[in-house]
Amino acid sequence: MELLNETRLQRYQTPYRWPTHILTGGAGEGGFDRQGVDIPFVFRHRGQFYMLYTGYDGQGYQSALATSQDLLHWKFHGFVLQRQPGEARWDAASCAATWILKKSDNLWDTPEPGQYDGKYWMVYHAYPRTGYENGAAEIGLAWTTDENLLDWHRLDAPILSWRDGASWEAGGLYKACLIRHQGKFLLYYNAKDREPRWTEQTGLATSADLLHFTRCPQNPLLKVNRESWDERFVSDPYVVQDGDIWLNFYFGYGNGHAQEGLAASRDLLAWEKWPQPLLAHGPAGAPDQNHAHKASMLYDQGTLYHFYCGTRPWQEGDPTQVFGELRGICVATSQPFSRLNWE
């Protein structure tokens, strides 16, 4: 049965893009983001907007929070995950936070952190060596009771590893999102194989206690299409509910560009992909000229916000550079910016 059509797709369109990055590197403490920022996760907590994001400094990933009152102007707030050099931990070298367990997984509820067992929970993935995504990553959990969301405690071991996975995930695990449904925790994650020109696809693991996860036997649930725009990657899931269906705002990669896509499901297992990008990469000179990827969706006061990582070729005067690109956070909305008092 067709779950997505042109009429329904209009509910998720965000055609109005802010013309510059809303967050770039170089403004955080200690230079942790001096080469770029990545992987936004935007939510509201205690009357303020927060963005969980990752910075890269040439040695590895570390993660922080930024705050905002208007969803456009962001200020560094504090670290949530930092490197721990010299520590005998699996996640000491480089770690990237991607998700905080939410109160509601409904697209039309403004995202807010939700508790389980009296704690807030954060998902991250960590690489074994310093450098840019150096080595096969594993997925971990951290928790806090701090209402400022800054004092996080990491579990001692990964909750999901490539070591006991199938061949499609043997190259390591990337961004994961965590939802609650019918008394279970569902962890959607993307992973890579070990081929020289690797493929990334998305799978599912489930848990009753948030500590012990079992992979879905149908994995990978969202696969690449070798004849389409997402011929190499179907990555970085952002899973939410809209009435009778579930949505996955993922990114696909092919022909040199990462772009945002959309898939839908009734049962969280069988997914139908929309055949075209939901949010394509931008034109020459746009902040997302090269890539528009890694969605974070937020609905607030009648407007749907689509936050994502945008990259373009580096130019003289840019605040950061990584691999010849300026990499920062962008936003697109369902309403013109003039209606949001942003102009």
N, C-alpha and C positions, 0 to 999 in steps of 0.2 A: 504494500500500500504506500502511495506517495505521501510523505509527511511534510515535504517542503515544496512550495510553489511560489510563484511571483507575488501573489497577494500576501501570503504569510511572511515571505522574506522581507517585506516592507517594514515589519515590526522590528527588525534587527538592523536595519540600515542606519549608518552614521555617516552621511555624505559630507558633513561640514568639518574640515580638518583645520586645526590651528596651524598657521604657516611656519612656525618654528618649533623646535623641541621645547617642551615645558620643563624638562630636567636634563641637565648634562653633567658630566663629571667635572672634577676640579673644585667642587665646593664643600666636599665632605672633610672630616677631620683626618689628619695623618696621610693624606694623599691616597686613601684606599681606592678612590675612583678616578685617579689621574689619567687613566687611559680610556675610560668609558663607563657607562652605566647600562643596566640590562634588567629584564624580567620584572616588570611591574606587577604588583598585586595591591589594588586600591580598595579601601574600606573606610567605614566610619566607626569611631569609638569615642564614647563620652563627649559627644558634641563636636568632634573635630575629625577632619579627614586625614587619613594616613596612607602612605605608600610604602609598602615593603619592596625593596629593590636591592640589586646586587651591583657592586663596583668591582672594577678590574684595575690593577696597578702594575701589571707586567709580571707579577709573581703568582697571582691567583685571585680567586673570588673571595670577597667578604660581603656581608649583607648588613643593611641598615634600614632605618625608618626615616621618612621625610613627612612633614606635616603641612597642611594647607587649610585655609578657610573657604577657598573658592574653587578648588580643583584645578586651578591654572598656575598659581604661584606657590612654589614648593620650597621648603627650607629643611635642611638636614636636622634631624632630631636626635639620633643616637644609634649606636651599633646594636645589632642583635646577634650576629655571628661574626667572630673574628678568628684569624689564624691563631694557632697555638703551637708555634715552633718549639721543637724539642719535646713536645708531649707525645707519649706513646699511644696515640689514638688513631683510629681509622680515618677521622675527619680533620686532622690537625693541619693539613697543608692548604686546602682550598675548598670552600663550601659556599653554596648558593641557596638562599631561602626562596621558596616559590609559592607558599600557600599557608594560610592560617585557617583552621577549622572554623566554619561559619555557623551562626545561629540558624540561618535559613539558606537553602540552596535554590530558592525561587529567584529567577532573574529579576523580577519586579519588586523584590525587597532589597532595600539598600544594604549591601554587605556589611555585616558586623561580626566580630569574633564571638564564637560560642564556646561554652565550656563542656568538658567531659571529665568526670571524676574530680570536679572542683578546680580544673586547670584549663588554661588556654594551650592549644597545641599548634605547632608549626612544622611544616614539612620542608625538608631541604635535601639537596644532593651534594656529595663531596667527592673530590678527586684525590687520588693517593699521593700525587707529587706536585710540586710547585710548577708554575707555568700555565699556559692557556689550555684548560681542560685536558690536563696531562694525565693520562691513564684512564682506566675504566671506572666510572663513578658508581656509587651506591647511594641508596636513599635512606635518610634517617629522620627521626622525630626529635623535637625539643618541646619543653613545656615551661609555663610560667604561671605564677599567681600574681605577678606584678601588674597592677592596673595601668602602669606607664608602658608596659609591653617591651621593656628593655632588658630585664634580668632573666635570660633563658637558660634552661638546663638541658643538656643533650643526653639522650639515652646512650648507653655505653656501646651499643652495637647497631648496625644497620637493621632496618625493618624489612628491606628488600635488597637483594644483591644479584648481580649478573652471574655470580659463581654457581648458583644452582638453577639458573635459567636456561632457556632454550637458545638455539643458535641465532635467532633474530635479535636477541638482546645480549649477545656475548661480548659486544664491544663497550657496554656500560649503559647505565640508566640516567635519564635526564629529568626534566621538569615533571613533577607529579601534582595532581590536585586530589583533594580528599573531601568526600561528601558522605552524608549519612542517609540511609534509606532502609526502611523496614527493619530497624534494629541492628543493621550492619554498617560497617565502614567500608566504603568503596574507594580504592586508590587507583586512579587512572594515571598512567605514566607512559612516557615514550622512551624508546631505547634504540640502540644502534647495533648493527651486526659488525663483523670483523672484516668485511670486504674492503679492499683498497678504496674504492668509490662506494662508501658505505650507504646503507639505507636506514632511515629511522621510521618506526611505526609505533602504534599506541596499543597498549594492553591494559589489563585490569587485574588487580589483586584485592581480595576481600578479607575482612577480619571481624570477629565478634568482640574483641577486647582492645583493639587499637595497637596491639603489640605483636600478634602472630598473624601473618598474612599468608593467604593461599592464592596462587595464581589461577586465573580462569582458564579452563582447558581449551577454550576456543581462541586463545591469544594467537597472534595479535588481532584485536577486534577492529581496529581501523588501519587499513592497509594502503600502501601507495598504489597509484594507478599509472603504470608505465606509459600510458598513452595520453596522459593529461598533465595539467599544470603542477600537480603534486606528485610527480613521477619519482622523486627521491625521498621526500620527507612527508610524513603526516605526524606532526609533533606538537608538543606543549599544550596538552588539553586544558580547557576551561569548561567544566561541565556544570550546567544549571538546568532547572526545570522551568517550563512554560506551559502551564495547564496540563494537558494530556500527553505532552511529549517532553523528552529531554533533549538538550542541545549541547553540542560540543563546539566551542569556538577554538579551532585549532589553527596551526599554520602549515601550509604546504610549501614545498620547495621544488623548483624545476626551472630550467632555462636561465639559471643565474640569479633568480629572484625568489625571496621568501615572501609569501602573501597570506593574508588571513582567509581561512575557509570556515565552513559551517557544515556540521553533520547533525542528524536528528535520529532519535530512537524512542520507541515506546517501552522497551523492556531493559534498557541500559546494556544490552548485549549485541543486538543486531542494529547496525548504524547505516543510515542512508546519507551520502554526501551530496551537497549541492554541487553541480558540475563546474561552476565558475567561482573565482575568488569572491568572498564577501567584501573584502577591503584589499584592493590591489595596491602594489607599490606605486609611488608617486612619479610625477614627471621630473625631468632634469631640473636640478636645483632645489627640489623639495627635500624636506628633512628625511623623507622615506623613499628617496629616489631608488636606492638599491634594494632595501628590504623593509617590509611592514609586517611585523610578526610578534608573537608572544602576547596574546590578548589578556586583558583584565577588564571585565565588564562591570559597570555600576549604573544603576538607575536611581535617580534622585529628582524629586520635584518635577516630574513630567518629562525629564530628559534622560535619554540613554547615552552614556559615555563609554567610549571604546578606547581604552588606554593600550598602548603597544610600544614595542621597541622599534624605532626607525633609524635607518642608517643611510648615509649618502657619502660620496667621495669627500675626503678631507680637503679643506681649503685653508689658505694662510689666514691666521687669526682665530681659527677654531680653538675652543678650550681644551679639547682632548683629541687624541688620535690612536686608533688601534687598527693595525693591518690596513692602513691607508684610508680609513673611514672615520667619520664622526658618528658615534653611536650614542643615542640618547632616547629619552622617553617622549612619545608623541600622544596626542589625543584627537579623537574625532567624535562628533556628537550628532544626535538626531535633530537638534534644533540649531538655527543660525546663532552664531556667537553674539550677535547684537541683542538677541532676546535674553541672553544670559548675563547682560551687563558686563561683557568682557571687552567691548570695543569703546 
